Amino acid sequence: MLTREANKRLSYIILVVPTLTLFLLFVILPILYSFFLGMTDWSGYGAFKFIGLQNFRVLFADRVFFIALRNNIYFILASTFGQIPVGFFIAYLLHRKLVAGRVFFESMFFLPMVVSTIVIAILWSNIFSPQIGALSVFLGRLLGKRNYVLPWMDNPNAAIFPICFVLVWKYSGFYMLIYLSALQKLPQDMIEAAAIDGARESQIFFRIIIPVLWTTVQTTIVLSISGSMRAFDLVFAMTRGGPAHSTELLATYMYNKTFEVYRYGYGSAISTMIVVISVLLIGSSMWLTGIRGRAERARS
Amino acid sequence: MKKLHLRLPAILMVLLVFGLPLSAVGQVDQSMGVKLTFLNPFVPGDPTNQFELEIIDLFMEAHPEIQIVQENLQEQQYHTKIQASAAGGTLADLVLLWPGARSKPIVGLGVIRPLDDLLDSDPAWKAKFASAALEGAKFNGKTYLIPREISPTHAMFYNTEYFKQAGAVFPGSYEELKRLAPKAKNMDLIPISLGNRDGWVVNSCYLSTIADRVTGSEWVQDVLDGKAAFTDPWFVRALEVLVDMVDAGLIGEGFNQLNHAQQRVPYYKGDAVMFIEGLWAIQDMIQNCPQEIRDVTEFGIFPKIAGGKGDPNAVSGVAGFGAAITAGVTGAELESAKQFMRFYYGDGAFRIRAYAGVGIGYNVDLDRTRLDPLVVKKLEFLTAHPFSPVYDATFPADAINVVNSDIQAMMSGRMAPGKVADNFQKAYQRAK
């Protein structure tokens, strides 16, 4: 019979190895293979040739890659400065019971999260559609014009913004939920004590609530960056990355190059870049948001 | 053994559970006959392809010894699956292929069986097919699929009532077409409703025909042979016509946000005079267009362009998709598969398709009173116009992808036609 220690270790191994094996086989290995494919010219069929870093050289001169990157950054900004504050604001309102009907509002704000992204994409692209969309017809009636077309939808630099709007609409509920549960862990006695001591609402907010919630904020920023870098389904269903690549994302561009045009090598190079950029951005965000923590530890 | 009286029933149960199915395996199903697998994109419940499933059922009723086991996938998934199966060597016995560049890689893998012997075995049957159908289905001179239809990708659906109100007739030249724009504007109508969000509408439905009017039909083969290039002034002229159409006010605004189905909506609502699309749109019109608009709808084609080398009566068109037999099918299964193909593309099947509105490229007598008037017009249209090549069925997908996005930018005034032609040529060189 084994010792207690050995027994414990054996239990850990038996419990972890199956999942770890699956994770390695179906997640890590394909990612590594994808890195490798990014250095070939494989078309999805037949043999391929190793071409080193040529795909990456072409990528860095590819105008569409940078348009996609720009759009992904807009998504990150919309998520970080749109979804998170909106989610937090609603959570704060509901937590502090500043409005009645908390359960109702919680459900309503979370509702877009449970609806399929494709359904949402069809809904909003029909609302925004020129001439026949609800918004266009409504504005057309208001302005007395038949077949009204919203001018900013045709502008390639602005076409991504309605999609950012839908993004904020859809995912704020998710962050609301995270912050609601985080707010419940607030030290009520500390807040009451501060109030008794004469602290204003804003002082309580910035000096007590924010520092307590800081790790949650850090986590939500990481989630929003990784989600934005991975974003695919909303844009794919709303605009397919068009018109003329103006709403292209890194993931939709990768999909287009891999599965629609059969350049698996180039598509794999794009997906490698998605991983690299995500790691850089998440690492930076954790370092930046960790500064506060480090500064406080240095002061104490 | 201890407690045998408890263990024995357990052992017997296990033997029973495993024994029964094992005993059945020994008996081969003689009654089942031949089984063929058929991978297709006909999703049950989808009205546009319901009749295909009915034809397959009819075949199985007529031939109870042959069983067709289908795998029905939605179209996008179908394309992914057929690629994966072809590369992995696990293709079904029967599949559906597209003519031209779409299924060329699959045929190129050598996994599909040519059908020339099947067609030649019954010359009377072969003669019923339109030449555009069988010619379009060939790769390297061999026939790999039998198309169920021939499909012009260009027709101008126009509202004759509005023409009457404007005191105009359908234009006979490009200049006359442009003069329609101010007339339509006066009537507060969109001259031509276009939805190019997905990029292929202008390529398939506008450019393929317009370019043919300007360059002539041999030019495409010249490009494929390397004797001509997209940078030739003739092709650039064709692109300029597209820009000209936008500048002349012929195209409705917001065309880059509508897709091919949404471009029909202003026409159905009576807000547009025309829309341009392939004749496949008829199936949607029959279901969704109000009767009063359908009654006054006619089809025209793009008028003659001054100085153009092409036949002003031609339209761009392709043979449609069709069934194919995979190379691994032999013996009794092959005979059954051939029987299936003979039925699936025989008189009865084509009649069902024609009554369902499919533009069959096959000569079979039909009861025209059973057909929707639009379908009758379509069948007449099919025989009245020779076909010219469709760009996205002829050139590699990568190059088409590039030119489609560039055309979107060009028609919004953000790229010059010369640059579009240049990019197209470069992308084509890379992708060859």
Interface residues (C-beta under 8 A of the other chain):
Chain A: S43 G44 Y45 G46 V64 F128 S129 P130 Q131 I132 S136 R146 N147 V149 L150 M153 D154 P156 T239 R240 G242 P243 A244 H245 N256 F259 E260 V261 Y262 R263
Chain B: T80 Q83 A86 A87 P105 G108 L109 D188 I190 S193 N196 R197 D198 G199 G252 E253 G254 N256 Q257 L258 Q262 V265 P266 K269 D271 A397 D398 N401 S405 D406 Q408 A409 S412 R414
